[in-house]
Amino acid sequence: MHNMKKLILSVFIFTFGFATAAHAQQVNTLFTKQLPEAPGKEIEVITVNYAPGAVDAIHRHDAHAVVYVLDGEVEMQVRGGMLQRLGPGQVFYESPEDVHTVSRNTSKTKPAKFVVFFIKNEGAPILTPIH
């Protein structure tokens, strides 16, 4: 019976954790266009809205990515790089080789919003989770 309680509790925490993470950010694709000058490449532009306190899991983009902060304040870091705190009008760059280790809204009470410009292989996903 004790093991069953632990199992139910684990399933609840696992499910609730994913439900919370799913609502922590909203991603909208604004634009995608093939680049004729670079066959096999495309540009994709998205907006990301972080809820207060939102944190992303470690991931990579397999793309050149330029983040431009519109509202709020975020922290970003790639493996081996310095932690950067960014506000409106500030920019963050990731190369295709970078692993994005920190991406979070610094505020527990205010949302944050940023635009990301990707140059990537045509049809490739914009994000690959790192386990």
C-alpha positions as CSV (number, residue, x, y, z in Angstrom):
1,M,0.0,0.0,0.0
2,H,2.9,2.4,0.8
3,N,4.4,1.8,-2.7
4,M,1.0,2.5,-4.3
5,K,0.8,5.9,-2.4
6,K,4.3,6.8,-3.6
7,L,3.4,5.8,-7.2
8,I,0.2,7.9,-7.1
9,L,2.0,10.9,-5.6
10,S,4.8,10.5,-8.2
11,V,2.3,10.4,-11.1
12,F,0.5,13.5,-9.6
13,I,3.7,15.5,-9.3
14,F,4.9,14.4,-12.7
15,T,1.6,15.4,-14.3
16,F,1.2,18.6,-12.4
17,G,4.8,19.6,-13.2
18,F,4.2,19.2,-16.9
19,A,0.9,21.1,-16.8
20,T,2.6,24.0,-15.0
21,A,5.5,24.1,-17.4
22,A,3.1,24.0,-20.4
23,H,1.4,27.2,-19.2
24,A,4.6,28.9,-18.3
25,Q,5.3,30.0,-21.8
26,Q,3.5,30.7,-25.0
27,V,5.2,30.5,-28.4
28,N,3.8,32.0,-31.6
29,T,5.3,31.7,-35.1
30,L,5.3,35.1,-36.8
31,F,7.1,34.3,-40.1
32,T,8.9,31.6,-41.9
33,K,10.7,32.1,-45.3
34,Q,13.1,30.0,-47.4
35,L,16.4,31.7,-48.1
36,P,17.1,31.4,-51.9
37,E,20.7,32.7,-51.4
38,A,21.3,29.8,-48.9
39,P,19.7,26.6,-50.4
40,G,18.3,24.4,-47.7
41,K,18.1,27.2,-45.1
42,E,15.2,29.3,-43.8
43,I,14.5,32.1,-41.4
44,E,11.8,31.7,-38.8
45,V,10.6,34.4,-36.4
46,I,8.7,33.6,-33.2
47,T,7.5,35.5,-30.1
48,V,7.8,33.9,-26.7
49,N,5.7,35.0,-23.7
50,Y,6.9,34.0,-20.3
51,A,4.5,33.9,-17.4
52,P,5.9,35.3,-14.1
53,G,8.6,33.0,-12.8
54,A,8.7,30.9,-16.0
55,V,11.8,28.7,-16.6
56,D,12.7,26.7,-19.7
57,A,14.3,23.3,-19.6
58,I,17.8,22.9,-21.0
59,H,17.7,22.7,-24.8
60,R,19.4,23.6,-28.1
61,H,18.2,25.2,-31.3
62,D,20.5,23.7,-34.0
63,A,20.3,27.2,-35.5
64,H,21.6,30.7,-35.3
65,A,19.3,32.4,-32.9
66,V,19.0,36.1,-32.0
67,V,16.8,36.9,-29.0
68,Y,15.4,40.5,-28.8
69,V,13.6,41.4,-25.5
70,L,10.4,43.4,-25.8
71,D,9.0,43.5,-22.2
72,G,10.1,42.4,-18.8
73,E,13.5,41.0,-17.8
74,V,14.9,37.6,-18.6
75,E,18.1,35.7,-17.9
76,M,19.9,33.7,-20.6
77,Q,23.0,31.5,-20.6
78,V,24.6,29.0,-22.9
79,R,26.9,26.3,-21.7
80,G,30.4,27.8,-21.0
81,G,29.0,31.3,-21.3
82,M,28.2,34.0,-18.8
83,L,24.7,34.4,-17.3
84,Q,23.2,37.5,-19.0
85,R,20.3,39.6,-17.6
86,L,18.4,41.2,-20.4
87,G,15.7,43.9,-20.5
88,P,13.7,45.6,-23.3
89,G,15.9,46.4,-26.3
90,Q,18.7,44.0,-25.4
91,V,19.9,41.1,-27.5
92,F,21.2,37.6,-26.9
93,Y,22.9,35.3,-29.5
94,E,23.1,31.5,-29.7
95,S,25.1,29.6,-32.3
96,P,24.0,26.2,-33.7
97,E,26.5,24.5,-31.4
98,D,25.3,26.1,-28.2
99,V,23.3,24.4,-25.5
100,H,20.9,26.8,-23.8
101,T,21.3,26.1,-20.1
102,V,19.4,29.1,-18.6
103,S,16.3,30.8,-20.0
104,R,13.9,32.3,-17.5
105,N,11.8,35.2,-16.5
106,T,13.4,36.9,-13.5
107,S,10.2,38.3,-12.2
108,K,7.7,36.3,-10.1
109,T,5.0,38.9,-10.6
110,K,5.4,40.3,-14.2
111,P,5.4,38.5,-17.6
112,A,8.3,38.8,-20.1
113,K,8.1,38.8,-23.9
114,F,10.8,38.4,-26.5
115,V,11.2,37.8,-30.3
116,V,13.6,35.1,-31.6
117,F,15.0,35.2,-35.1
118,F,16.3,31.8,-36.3
119,I,18.4,30.8,-39.3
120,K,18.1,27.1,-39.6
121,N,17.7,24.1,-41.9
122,E,14.4,24.1,-43.7
123,G,11.7,22.2,-41.8
124,A,13.9,21.6,-38.8
125,P,12.3,22.1,-35.3
126,I,13.2,25.3,-33.5
127,L,14.0,23.5,-30.3
128,T,15.5,20.2,-29.3
129,P,15.3,19.2,-25.6
130,I,18.5,18.0,-23.9
131,H,17.9,15.1,-21.5
